[in-house]
Amino acid sequence: LQMNLQRKKKRNTQKNTRGMANSQDLEGLFSQVQAFIKAVDWEEPFLAGLMACHTGVFLTIVLCRRSFNLLFAILTFLCLSIYLAEPLNSWADKNFALFSSQNYFTEDGIFICVVFAAPLLLNALLALVFVTIELSRMLILVKRAELRQNQINKKL
């Protein structure tokens, strides 16, 4: 009985320690995000162009949300772009002077993940939601037509 109480006490102590570590981790994450934001020169032309492209893709997805074929093409392009983020990071690491005043492109690829791949992933998720909605609408139309056809066949 005492052994069980000691084990429970130890587990509770570990849980409390984990909870404290989680709040410290969140504070550390917040400070790292702030440091990242301050370290990047957001007025770089290539960053402004990249953000404009992300915004343009977002608006295109929203405006074309009822066009299944266009959404599927955009989704394919976004997935291909995300897949090519690693080779693009390697190329940008070697050739940053062509478009940037600083080399943001490190071997770990954090920068390209944050400013390139993550917005593309969010846009791809939005496109996927709209594709799913369009597929649902198509399925409903087909099933309604099937039910109408079955009713016509029953009357004959």
PyMOL commands that set and color helices and strands:
alter all, ss='L'
color gray80, all
select helices_A, chain A and resi 2-39+45-63+68-83+85-98+110-155
alter helices_A, ss='H'
color red, helices_A
deselect
rebuild
show_as cartoon
